[in-house]
């Protein structure tokens, strides 16, 4: 079991309770720095029956980028949001999740990929990537953990205020038209705000290709409608590119824009090639 001790929901006491709940024998390996989970997964995957990950979404992303795809992966919620396990039907309580996964089944799931980097549940260029960057700029709390949902809400409101609710078209979705920003979903929901699922693209699925949502000409007066669409799931319309179950899409930016995958800032890009990677890994999921 790979454990990120800096994840917001991880404690030594929970690690021990989860270790007891999961099938044994079980070796617990704690990460000490970013990127290490990927290395650990690469080392262990050939010699173990399963890899469990007790962490947040960033460490899950490291692991899916580290494995070839054959070893079963069990994701236990240990972060502030933990989108991936929740989207796979795992309860938010980590001990309850471990008990369920101890007698669970497996399924092959697809992943997304952008410029060679895998993502499990979402990626974006522009708006949500800028929010991720703003959150990261706050740094970590005294206990080493990232700010929570309340900080995200404050940063989102601050971003809207600084732009006066206007997001001009800044990129091209190749073959489909201009857009202000791009959200790419590999499952539904796209993310969560507390207990509420942010749908973005209804029908997005681990069993299908990727979904793309890209609004254009975003203005202050249209924000309520846009917010409701992203909460409930966007549909194609004038001013809204909404692509379902696609294999590949190319985004060309007018100027470098921030890119995020699974909540991690990957820096600025001028071009991004998003691709579907079907049946990429084996996930351990509740029966």
Secondary structure, 3 states (H helix, E strand, C coil): CEECCCCCCCCHHHHHHHHHHCCCCCCCEECCCCCHHHHHHHHHCCCCCEEEEEECHHHHHHHHHHCCCCCEEEEEECCCCCHHHHHCCCCCCHHHHHHHHHCCEEEEEEEEEECCEEECCEEEECHHHHHHHHHHHCCECCCCCECCHHHHHHHHHHHHHHCCCCECCCEEECCCEEECCEEEECCCCCEEECCEEECCCCCCCCCCCEEEEEECCECHHHHHHHHHHHHHCCCCECCEEEEEEECEEEEEEEEEEEEEECCEEEEEEEEEEEEEEEEEEEEEECC
